[in-house]
Amino acid sequence: MERGQALSTACDWKIYVGREIRDSLSLLDVLHANQCEDEVFDSEVTEENFYRGAPPIWLNFYICEQAASEGNGDGFITRDGYETLKEEIEQKRKLPATSTVKLFHQPGCGGTTMAMQVLWDLRKTFRCAVLTGSSSDVTKVAKEVVHLFTAGTRDNQNTVLLLLNDEDISDKLQDSILKTLAEQNVGNRMPVVIILNCVRKDAPPQSGHVVLHRELSDAEKLKFSEKTKELDKRYGDKTAQFHGFNIMKSNFPEDYIKQACTVFSPVRGEERPEYQLAAILSLLNAYVPGSYLLECQCLEFFTYRNRSVEKPMQPFGHLIVTFQQDTRSERKVRMAHPMIAMHCTELMAKASVARSDTARILLDRFSSYPEIDEFPQCVLGFVNDMLTKREMKTDGNSINSSDKTEEKKKFSKLILDIQVKEGKDQSASVLKVASEKCTRDPFFPQALARFCYIELKKYDQAEIWAKEAKKRDPKNSFIADTLGQVYKNQLNNTVDSAEGIQLAQKAIEAFRHEEKLAEDEQEMYIKGDGTTKVSKYFNCRGLFGFLQVCKFFYKNHDAKIPSLETTLRDRETYSLRAEVERKCDFFDRFLTYSKPSVEKDDPTYISEDASECHKMYVGNSPPKHNDQKVAQLLQKLKQKRADTSVGILACLDREYPESELKEITTWWEELCSSKDPETADVNYILACIMLWNTGATFTLKQEPLTSFRQKIPLSETVEPEQHMLALLLHWPSESKDKCLFDLNESIRKMRCSYEHAYKKHLRSRYLRPLLFLGKGQDLSRIVHRKILERLFDDGQETNPDWSHNWRHEIIFKDSRVQARLLKVEGAVQNYKVYATVGGKEIQVEANLQRNLWRRRQVSFYLGFTIKGPVAFGIQTKTERKVSDESQTESNSPKQAILGEHFLDCQREALIARVHHTNEILDKLLHKEWIPQDVCDDLRNKATTQEQMENILRLMKAAGRRAQDALLDILRSIKCLRPLMAELHGSQ
């Protein structure tokens, strides 16, 4: 008989796994199909701990399940969102590859418990796991997920249900999983992973996601009432201290919290160890959800030996819980509930034990570990979060990422609360103590430096602490940024020119050093130096800080610019103007070619400040050039910021009118015969493409085009812009046509060119599509992204959400956009997409990795980023035939009134009366009228009316064929046939 830990399979049977598989999953806590079945445990202690407020463990669910099966209990209480969450997960199993379900919850309302409960109940259907290790190495997490999916062999596949507490890595993890599948050549007959994102958000708004609040429904109150009777019978008076359970069953009442915390009321600045420990635990749990202290650390507060912390903690013992995640881990201590922790913190503050006092006591207690000469790591992480972690400001508390503003609050929640309740000096004092006690950590002096220059305006102190932070982590460019910010802010508050020159010099030198560190960091990241932990994003704050300093100095001390230039001169040929121009060119490339992610844009002030600084320093003085005419033309182009290829490609994004584009094109035409002909030819062609996209009529000069064509194929040392232009000009219009040169080799060279020129700075950012392959010939078939957005925008009643639109590729459903672009045929195989050209397969990138989940013939639209060609709007290639009957109906009076589609005529009735939206969405997804993520978003709408309204809008935007398909789906649903007959008869 086989024994041991087992995993479920897709065939509803189990496989037993050995130590090799278990040991390979170091980041995942795997919930086995037979979890706890052979475990020896004390059920009473385990249950008591949970109901008092300890975090749930798998054993809690097993005990409840066994008690219910034996008729000794009612089982685990399910919150209202439980069934919805479970149904969503089951629904995702019908979808391909990878998908995500989100659960939002307030701290202390049972969100994590419900997520774990769902995993427990589905452990024999899915392979369930919780990501407990670091989420920083997404590639390693992906490999473990795939390993769990295959369980060592490809015949034993089963979908993984993965619980995540970090929503920010969800998309990257899904992409990384698909890449891992491709690398390991793993085929999948079912979804690989369903990610359950359990997101702790305070007071999130109502949305289409499952959201748990600190408020019970009537049905939930009834369940808790029944459970209370069961617990009273089993535990008697002990239930009075089941604070975790009692707070929830009582609907999170303030009165209960106050009553439970009355033991704090007589406190008047007590210095006894139990009071100090209670205050520290309260402060930690109030400001850092999930924090704790090890029991051994708590016992060190007391002079006499104790085996456990409950007894010496009286009279506060019932407000804390001691728990152990598993037999191998140390015992941990925390407050019974976050609401108790916050209320105790408030009571202590009223009793003159302020937050700042407690924070200083905590820092003092844990800073003296001579054997390691530093803070215990588990405590240091919580203290770091408490004192330095800045929460994000959000616009309207929106859950959807596209609605978020990317701005953090100035300081951590605790520091801000201390500032409001106790004053700025106390906030600074706490950060100073942290900086002095934690002598190796750079983040405390960094936060203190920021507080000194932002709030206290004490620039000398800010400089001292910023330098201290740099000293502790000398290679970290983000730490180095603080010193430059100190000088920059001091400069902004200085009117004296002499002092301004000194501060500007200091700031510029600090930002230059930061820029160098950022360049070195990227080198280490790209080379894979495993000994150094650096950001995967390029830090451009040093370059931007430099421009901000130059901009301010020009505005306020413009007469002293020659003096500043003299102080900065490290060589005879140094020019401040040239350095400003180089950095402005960097931001032209950085912002035109990329953005932080597909759904998020860079703040607009970056481009605005860079543009203004360019105008000040570059726009007024002509460059040195032997030919005066060339110098004048180049200066005109610099004033338009169109003197480079990227500047020309950005013209439509900058909303240049046709008249300006004609001027730019004319100037580059003149330069073709007098400047570097290769660069001038390319830029002239690009300018013509921009002008052609506006619909302008003009005569194309053939010589530059002919000259450029003669240079093809290009070498990989040529700039990526030239490779992109060559591919656009020579890509065949028909898939059967052969190309004059090797497209695969040309794409390879373009990617090499990109890696040499831009990869260092654009790595980990989303590369924006610049140009698309359209219908037509030569330059007229090259379509700029902005033109597609205008076409789509013209057909919308409201302003489109472009982040959402591009993320889900909704734009490619629009009939006007489809009419402008060339459809390319190809295939998906081994999680890669290929274009078919002249019988050859040409590998291109996919904009959405989730479209590569299975082998099939496809068609798509071909866009170009600065890295190479990318497939957009991938669809399975099928012959869509419209029956004579449906053609007749489409053209009949019953179908349309004055040319309107039947769905448009009956829009209001359909929104009000069609409630089977889940079935409709399933069919639209199956027939590939909508992609998976769009389907998910539509399901997440709060009501069926809202879902139906968005379905109708989306299908209308996609054109008449899409509306016909939706009409066929509505007719095919049996329970909707009476309604459809009624609506047809009403016309």
VEXGU-983039 format. One line per 4 residues: number of its first residue (from 1); for each residue x, y, z of C-alpha. Coordinates in steps of 0.5 Angstrom, whole numbers. Each point is the difference from the previous one (the first is absolute). Layout:
REM residues N
NUM> X,Y,Z  ...
REM end
This chain:
REM residues 987
1> 0,0,0  3,7,-2  1,5,6  2,7,0
5> -2,7,-2  -4,0,-6  -2,4,-6  -7,0,-4
9> 0,-1,-7  -5,2,-6  -3,-7,0  -2,1,8
13> 5,-5,2  6,1,4  8,-1,-1  5,0,6
17> 6,4,0  6,-1,3  5,5,3  4,2,-7
21> -7,3,-2  -1,3,7  7,3,1  0,3,-7
25> -6,5,2  3,4,5  -4,6,-1  -7,-3,0
29> -4,-3,6  -3,-6,-4  -7,-2,3  0,-7,-2
33> -6,-4,-1  1,-4,6  2,5,4  0,-1,8
37> -3,-7,-1  6,-3,4  2,5,4  -1,0,8
41> -2,6,3  -4,4,6  -6,2,-3  -3,4,6
45> 6,4,0  1,1,-7  -8,2,0  1,5,6
49> 6,3,-3  -4,2,-7  -6,2,3  4,5,5
53> 3,3,-6  6,-4,-3  1,-1,-7  -3,-6,-3
57> 4,-6,-2  -3,-6,-4  -1,-4,6  -6,5,2
61> -3,-2,-6  1,-7,1  -3,0,7  -6,3,-2
65> -1,-4,-6  1,-7,4  -5,3,6  -5,1,-5
69> 0,-6,-4  0,-4,7  -6,5,2  3,3,5
73> 0,7,-3  -2,5,-5  6,0,-4  4,6,-2
77> -4,7,0  0,2,-8  -1,8,-1  -5,2,-5
81> 6,1,-6  2,-7,1  -4,-4,-5  1,6,-5
85> 7,-1,1  0,-7,-1  -5,0,-6  5,5,-3
89> 6,-4,1  -4,-6,-3  -2,4,-6  7,2,-1
93> 2,-7,-1  -4,0,-7  5,5,-2  7,-1,-3
97> 7,1,3  0,5,5  -5,4,4  -2,4,6
101> -5,1,5  0,6,5  -2,0,7  0,7,4
105> 0,0,7  1,5,6  5,-2,5  -3,-4,6
109> -7,-2,-4  2,-7,-2  2,0,-7  6,-4,1
113> -4,-5,3  -5,0,-5  6,-1,-5  3,-6,3
117> -7,-3,1  -1,0,-7  6,-3,-1  -1,-5,5
121> -7,-2,-3  3,-1,-7  6,-4,2  -2,-6,-3
125> -2,4,-7  6,4,-1  7,0,3  0,5,5
129> 6,5,2  1,6,4  6,4,-2  4,1,6
133> 7,2,-2  2,6,-3  -3,2,-6  6,4,-3
137> 2,-5,-4  -6,-1,-5  4,-5,-4  1,-5,6
141> -7,1,2  -2,-2,-7  4,-6,-1  -2,-3,7
145> -7,1,-2  1,-4,-7  3,-5,4  -6,-1,4
149> -4,0,-6  4,-6,-3  1,-3,7  7,-3,-3
153> -4,-3,-6  -4,3,-6  -5,-6,1  -2,3,7
157> -2,7,-2  -5,4,4  -2,7,1  4,4,5
161> -5,4,5  6,5,3  -2,5,5  4,7,0
165> 0,6,4  4,4,-5  -5,2,-5  6,4,-4
169> 4,-6,-2  -7,-4,-3  1,2,-7  8,-1,0
173> -1,-6,3  -5,-3,-5  5,3,-6  5,-4,3
177> -3,-6,1  -2,0,-7  8,1,-2  1,-6,5
181> -4,-5,-4  3,2,-6  7,-1,2  -2,-7,3
185> -4,-1,-6  -6,-2,5  -7,-1,-4  -6,1,4
189> -7,-3,-1  -3,5,6  1,6,3  7,1,3
193> -1,4,6  -6,4,3  3,6,5  -5,2,5
197> 3,7,2  -2,1,8  1,8,0  0,3,7
201> -3,7,-2  -3,4,6  -8,2,-2  1,-2,-8
205> -7,3,-4  -5,-5,-2  2,-3,-7  -1,-6,-4
209> 6,-4,4  -2,-4,7  1,5,5  0,-1,8
213> -2,6,4  0,0,8  -8,0,0  -4,-7,0
217> -6,-1,-4  -7,-3,3  2,-7,-2  7,1,2
221> -2,2,7  -5,-6,0  6,-5,-1  4,3,5
225> -6,0,5  0,-8,-1  7,0,0  0,3,7
229> -4,-5,3  4,-5,-2  6,3,3  -3,2,6
233> -2,-7,1  7,-3,-1  4,6,3  -4,3,5
237> 3,6,4  6,0,-5  -4,3,-6  0,7,4
241> 7,0,-2  -1,-2,-7  1,7,-3  2,-2,-7
245> -7,-3,-1  -4,4,5  2,7,-4  -2,-3,-6
249> -7,-4,2  -2,7,4  1,4,-7  7,3,2
253> -3,5,5  4,5,4  -4,-1,6  3,-7,0
257> 7,2,-1  0,5,5  -3,-5,5  6,-5,-1
261> 5,6,0  -2,3,7  6,-3,3  4,5,-3
265> -5,6,3  4,1,7  7,0,-4  4,6,2
269> 7,0,-3  1,-7,2  7,-2,-1  -1,-8,3
273> 2,-5,-6  -7,-2,-1  -2,7,-2  5,1,-4
277> 0,-7,-4  -8,1,-1  1,7,-2  6,-2,-5
281> -5,-6,-3  -6,5,-1  4,5,-3  3,-5,-5
285> -6,-4,-2  -4,7,0  5,3,-6  3,-7,-3
289> -6,-5,-1  3,-7,1  6,2,4  2,-4,6
293> 5,-1,5  4,-6,2  -2,-3,7  7,-1,2
297> 1,8,-2  -6,1,4  2,-4,6  7,4,0
301> -5,6,3  0,-3,7  5,-1,5  -2,-7,2
305> -1,-6,-4  -6,-2,-3  -2,-6,-5  -6,4,-3
309> -2,7,-1  -7,0,2  1,0,8  5,6,1
313> -4,4,-5  -6,0,5  -5,4,0  1,1,-8
317> 1,-8,-1  -7,-1,-3  2,6,-5  6,-4,-3
321> 0,-7,-4  6,-4,0  0,-5,-7  5,-4,-4
325> -1,-1,-7  3,-7,0  4,-5,4  6,3,-3
329> -1,7,1  1,4,6  -6,3,5  -2,7,-2
333> -4,5,4  -5,5,-2  -6,4,2  -7,-4,-1
337> -2,5,-5  2,7,-4  -6,4,3  2,-2,7
341> 7,2,-2  -2,6,-3  -4,2,6  5,-2,5
345> 5,5,-3  -5,5,1  -1,-1,7  7,0,1
349> 1,6,-3  -6,3,4  4,-2,6  6,3,-2
353> 4,-6,-3  0,4,-7  1,-4,-7  7,3,0
357> 2,-2,7  -2,-8,-2  4,1,-6  6,2,3
361> -1,-5,6  -1,-6,-6  7,3,-3  4,0,6
365> -3,-7,2  2,-3,-6  7,3,-2  4,-3,5
369> 2,-7,-3  7,0,1  1,-7,-3  -3,2,-7
373> 2,8,1  -7,2,-3  -8,-1,0  -3,-7,0
377> -2,0,-7  -7,-2,1  -1,6,4  4,5,-4
381> -4,-2,-6  -7,2,4  4,6,3  2,2,-7
385> -7,0,-3  -3,4,6  5,5,0  2,1,-8
389> -5,-4,-4  -5,6,-4  -7,-2,-2  -2,1,-7
393> -5,6,-1  -6,-2,-4  -5,4,-4  -7,-2,3
397> 3,-6,4  -1,-4,-7  2,-7,-1  1,0,-7
401> 8,1,-2  -2,5,-5  -3,5,4  5,0,5
405> 5,6,1  7,-2,1  2,5,6  2,-2,6
409> -2,3,7  6,4,3  2,-5,5  -3,-6,4
413> -7,0,3  4,0,7  4,6,-1  -6,4,-3
417> -4,-2,6  6,2,5  0,7,-4  -7,1,1
421> -1,-2,7  7,2,3  3,4,-5  6,0,-5
425> 5,0,5  -2,-7,3  0,-3,-7  7,3,-1
429> 2,-3,6  -3,-7,-1  4,0,-7  6,2,4
433> 0,-5,5  -1,-5,-5  6,2,-4  4,0,6
437> -2,-7,2  0,-3,-6  7,2,-3  0,-5,-6
441> -7,2,-3  0,6,-5  -7,1,0  -1,3,6
445> 5,6,-1  -3,1,-7  -7,1,3  3,4,5
449> 3,4,-5  -6,1,-4  -4,2,6  5,5,2
453> 0,4,-7  -7,-1,-1  -4,1,6  6,4,5
457> 4,3,-6  6,-1,4  4,-1,-6  7,-1,4
461> -3,-6,4  -3,-3,-6  7,0,-4  3,-3,6
465> -5,-6,0  0,0,-7  7,-1,0  0,-5,5
469> -5,-4,-4  4,0,-6  6,-3,5  -4,-6,2
473> -2,-2,-7  5,4,-5  -2,-4,-6  -7,1,0
477> -3,6,-5  -6,1,4  3,1,6  5,5,-3
481> -6,4,-3  -2,2,7  6,5,0  -1,3,-6
485> -7,1,2  2,4,6  4,5,-4  -5,1,-5
489> -5,1,5  5,5,4  1,3,-7  -7,1,-1
493> -1,4,6  7,4,-1  -1,7,-3  8,2,1
497> 3,-1,-7  7,-2,3  -3,-5,5  -4,-2,-6
501> 6,-2,-4  3,-4,5  -7,-4,1  -1,-1,-7
505> 7,-3,-1  -1,-4,6  -6,-3,-2  2,-1,-7
509> 6,-4,2  -4,-4,5  -5,-1,-6  6,-2,-5
513> 3,-5,5  -7,-3,1  -1,-1,-7  7,-4,-1
517> -2,-4,6  -7,-2,-4  4,-1,-6  5,-5,4
521> -7,-3,3  -2,-2,-7  6,-3,-2  0,-4,7
525> -7,-2,-2  1,-2,-7  6,-4,2  -4,-4,5
529> 5,2,6  -3,-5,5  3,4,6  -3,7,-1
533> -7,1,1  -2,6,-5  -7,2,-3  -2,-3,-6
537> -2,7,-3  5,6,-2  0,5,5  -1,7,-4
541> -1,4,6  7,3,-1  0,2,-7  -7,3,2
545> 3,4,6  5,3,-4  -5,3,-5  -4,2,6
549> 6,4,3  2,3,-7  -7,2,-1  -1,4,6
553> 7,3,0  -2,3,-7  -6,3,2  2,3,7
557> 8,1,-2  0,0,-7  6,5,0  4,-4,4
561> 0,-6,-5  7,1,-3  3,0,8  -4,-6,1
565> 3,-3,-6  7,2,2  -1,-4,7  -2,-6,-4
569> 5,0,-5  4,-6,0  3,0,-7  2,6,-5
573> -6,-2,-4  -5,-1,5  -7,3,-2  -6,1,5
577> -5,0,-6  3,-6,-3  -1,-4,7  -7,3,0
581> -1,-2,-7  2,-8,1  -4,0,6  -6,2,-4
585> 1,-5,-5  0,-5,5  -7,2,2  -2,0,-7
589> 2,-7,-1  -2,-2,7  -7,2,-1  -1,-1,-7
593> 2,-7,0  -3,-2,6  -4,1,6  0,-4,7
597> -5,-5,-2  -6,-1,-5  -5,3,5  4,6,3
601> 3,6,-3  6,4,3  -2,6,3  -1,6,-5
605> 5,5,4  6,-4,-2  -1,1,-7  -3,8,1
609> 6,1,4  5,-3,-5  -3,4,-6  0,6,4
613> 8,-1,2  1,-1,-7  -3,6,-3  4,4,5
617> 7,-3,-1  0,-3,-7  -6,4,-4  4,7,0
621> 7,-1,-2  2,-3,-7  5,-6,0  7,1,-2
625> 0,-3,-8  5,2,-6  -6,1,-4  -5,6,2
629> -6,-2,-3  1,-7,3  0,3,7  -6,4,-1
633> -4,-6,-3  3,-4,6  -2,5,5  -7,1,-3
637> -1,-8,1  3,1,7  -5,5,2  -6,-5,-3
641> 4,-6,4  0,-3,-7  7,-1,-1  1,-7,2
645> -4,-6,-3  -4,-1,7  -2,7,0  -3,-1,-7
649> -3,-6,2  -3,4,6  -3,6,-4  -7,-3,0
653> 0,-2,7  1,8,1  -5,1,-4  4,4,-5
657> -5,3,-6  1,-1,-7  3,6,-1  6,-1,5
661> 1,-7,-3  1,3,-7  5,5,2  4,-6,4
665> -1,-4,-6  3,5,-5  6,2,5  2,-8,0
669> -1,0,-8  5,6,0  5,-3,5  0,-7,-5
673> 5,3,-4  4,4,5  0,-4,6  2,-7,2
677> -4,-3,-6  -1,-7,4  -3,4,6  -4,5,-4
681> -3,-5,-5  -3,-4,6  -3,6,3  -3,3,-6
685> -3,-7,-1  -3,0,7  -2,7,-1  -4,-1,-6
689> -3,-6,3  -3,4,6  -2,5,-5  -4,-5,-4
693> -3,-2,6  -3,6,1  -4,0,-7  5,5,-4
697> 1,0,-7  7,1,-2  6,-2,-5  4,-5,3
701> 8,1,-2  2,-7,-3  8,1,1  0,-1,8
705> -5,-6,-1  4,-4,-5  7,2,4  -3,-3,6
709> -3,-7,-4  7,-1,-3  3,-1,7  -5,-5,2
713> 2,-5,3  3,4,6  5,-2,5  -2,-1,7
717> 5,6,2  -5,5,-3  -6,3,4  -6,-4,2
721> -4,6,-4  3,-2,-7  -1,-7,1  -8,1,2
725> 0,4,-6  3,-5,-5  -5,-5,3  -6,4,-1
729> 2,2,-7  2,-7,-2  -5,-5,3  -5,-3,-5
733> -7,2,-1  -2,-7,-1  2,-6,4  1,-4,-6
737> 5,5,-3  8,-1,2  4,6,3  6,2,-4
741> 4,-1,6  0,-5,6  -5,3,5  2,-5,6
745> 7,3,-1  -2,7,0  -4,0,6  6,-4,4
749> 4,6,-2  -5,5,2  -1,-3,7  8,0,1
753> 0,7,-2  -5,2,5  4,-4,5  6,4,-1
757> -4,7,-1  -6,0,5  0,-7,4  3,3,6
761> -4,6,1  -7,-3,-2  1,-7,3  -7,-2,4
765> -4,5,-3  -5,-1,-5  2,2,-7  -5,4,-4
769> -2,-2,-7  2,6,-4  -2,-2,-7  -5,-5,-3
773> 0,-4,-7  -6,3,-4  -3,-1,-7  3,3,-6
777> 7,1,-3  6,3,3  0,5,5  -8,1,-1
781> -1,-7,4  4,2,6  -5,2,5  2,4,7
785> -3,-3,6  -3,7,2  -4,0,-7  -3,-7,3
789> -2,4,6  -3,5,-4  -4,-4,-4  -3,-4,6
793> -1,6,4  -4,3,-5  -5,-6,1  -1,1,7
797> -5,4,4  5,1,6  7,1,0  3,-7,0
801> 4,-3,6  7,-1,-4  3,-4,5  -5,-5,0
805> -1,0,-7  7,-2,-2  1,-5,6  -6,-4,-3
809> 1,2,-7  -7,3,-1  2,5,-5  1,-6,-5
813> -8,-2,0  -1,7,-3  -2,-1,-7  3,7,-2
817> 7,-3,3  -1,-6,-4  -1,3,-6  6,4,0
821> 5,-6,2  2,-6,-4  -2,-7,3  7,-4,1
825> -1,-8,0  4,-4,4  0,-6,5  1,-1,8
829> 4,-5,2  4,-2,6  -2,7,3  3,4,-5
833> -4,3,-6  3,0,-7  -2,4,-6  -1,-4,-7
837> 4,4,-5  2,-4,-7  -1,-7,3  5,2,6
841> -2,1,7  3,7,3  0,0,7  -3,6,3
845> -2,3,8  -7,-1,2  -3,6,4  -4,-4,4
849> 4,-6,2  -7,-4,3  -2,0,-8  6,-5,-1
853> -4,-6,4  -1,-5,-5  2,-2,-7  -4,3,-6
857> 0,4,-6  -1,7,1  -1,7,-3  3,6,3
861> 2,8,-1  7,1,0  3,6,4  7,2,1
865> 3,2,7  7,3,0  2,-8,1  -3,-3,-6
869> -7,-2,-2  -6,-2,4  -6,-4,-1  -6,4,2
873> -7,-3,0  1,-7,-1  -6,-4,-2  -1,-7,-2
877> 0,-1,-7  -7,-2,-2  -5,0,-6  -6,4,3
881> -6,-1,-5  -6,3,1  -6,-4,-2  -5,2,-5
885> -5,1,6  4,4,4  1,5,-6  -7,0,-1
889> -1,2,7  5,5,0  -3,4,-6  -7,-1,2
893> -4,6,3  -1,-4,6  8,0,1  1,7,-1
897> -4,7,0  3,5,-5  7,-4,0  0,-1,7
901> 2,-7,3  -5,-4,4  4,0,6  1,8,-1
905> -8,1,0  -1,-5,6  5,2,4  -3,3,6
909> -5,-6,0  6,-5,0  4,3,5  -6,0,5
913> -3,-7,-2  6,-4,-2  3,-3,7  4,-6,-3
917> 6,4,-1  5,-6,2  -2,-5,-5  0,6,-5
921> 7,2,2  2,-8,-1  -2,0,-7  3,6,-2
925> 7,-2,3  -1,-7,-3  -1,3,-7  6,5,1
929> -4,6,0  3,3,6  7,-2,4  0,-3,6
933> 2,6,4  -6,4,-3  -5,-6,2  3,0,7
937> -1,8,1  -7,-1,-3  -2,-5,5  3,4,6
941> -6,6,-2  -4,1,6  -7,-2,-3  -2,-4,-6
945> -3,7,-3  7,3,0  3,-7,-3  -5,0,-6
949> 1,8,-1  7,-1,-1  -1,-7,-4  -4,4,-5
953> 5,6,0  6,-4,-1  -4,-4,-6  -2,6,-3
957> 7,3,0  2,-7,-3  -4,1,-6  -7,-3,-3
961> 3,-7,-1  1,0,8  -7,3,1  -2,-6,-5
965> 4,-5,4  -3,3,7  -7,-1,-3  1,-7,-2
969> 2,-1,7  -6,3,3  -4,-4,-4  3,-7,2
973> -1,1,7  -7,-4,1  -2,4,6  1,7,-4
977> -4,-3,-6  -7,3,2  3,7,2  4,0,-7
981> -7,-2,-4  -4,6,4  6,5,-2  0,-2,-7
985> -8,0,0  0,7,3  4,3,-6
REM end
